[in-house]
Amino acid sequence: MLDFAVWLSETEWSIALHESLYLYPWIESTHVLSICLFFGTLLFVDLRLTDKVFNNLSISEMNRKVLPLTVFGFLVMSVTGLLLFYAIPVRNYQNIFFRIKMILIVVAGINAFFFHRRMSKEAKVWDKDSSIPRSMKNSAITSLVLWSLVIISGRMIAYNWFDCDRQPQPRWINELTSCEVDYSLFEGIDGF
Amino acid sequence: MVSKELLDIFYILEDTFIGEYVRSSIWLFPVIESFHLIGLGILGGSVVIMDFKLMNLIFRGTNKIYILEQTKNFFIFGLSLLIFTGVPLFLSEAVKCYYSQAFWIKMIGLVIGVLFVYFVRNPLIVKKEGTILILIGFVSFSIWTVVAASGRWIGFS
């Protein structure tokens, strides 16, 4: 995987993107705007399931009207996110917060998959008797917490508290982030 | 745009206890920044839902005043979180902000956006019908898009 990231970093477009004066900031701004669209609309979809907002609208109706915006936000967020990764692949790949973010996205994705699978089957029943199962409410809250953590960890990627080129740093960090380190250089330093 | 008096004030603001405290911590700025982004998301959600409704892009057939009632508290909460987190971020690098064009665009956009929402958009949602509301929704959405995008550009200054 590291070899792949290194290969990506050496491609012409990756270098151009990384060194561009305006394109990279524009992509990052679009990434932030799409996060707002995605998270902001998801907030209403999830809170509808907890009966906190839009109680006059059925769950099916709420999903039909708002979810397309959430999906659109997610798609733009994913494309711009991939481009941001492509611009600096090695550093991102070896960044602890990037890895945490990816794990959180996978967990949030699994939660969303089961959440929407059940919702698509049962939403019409909930529309009629207006009793949403407790587990669905919990899943909605879990979704919001997970995506908030994704935003927080994503923001942290920009900071280099832990970076492969900032040595010495704890071995467990190096191992978690696939840093290739020659420890013989740090002999005599506490902890190495 | 350089005004000696204003710049002096920004220096004083940067030297305040909060500014010093945030600056001296390696993790505080990023953590506050993360919650700033979450605040932006909450405000963004309320703006998108209300303004897209006004532009007839979503919630066709749903009462616009009902949408306003459902989104207005999220707007207030998102805005409060933005201000609550934005102030310490600003104080920690006030002088940098002073020289940042993006910062001034964001601040002017923020003031215009808040005034527009409370003195133009929300009152007209209650009083008016028809095409004017499409324009109102478009203007409001555009202002808030500029605020969000220019905020990100402060970091690139």
Interface residues (C-beta under 8 A of the other chain):
Chain A: P25 E28 S29 V32 L33 I35 C36 L37 F38 F39 G40 T41 L42 L43 F44 V53 F54 N56 L57 K65 V66 L69 S148 I151 I152 R155 M156 A158 Y159 W161
Chain B: I26 W27 P30 V31 E33 S34 F35 L37 I38 L40 G41 I42 L43 G44 G45 S46 V47 V48 I49 F52 I58 F59 T62 Y66 Q70 T71 F74 T145 A148 A149 G151 R152 W153 F156
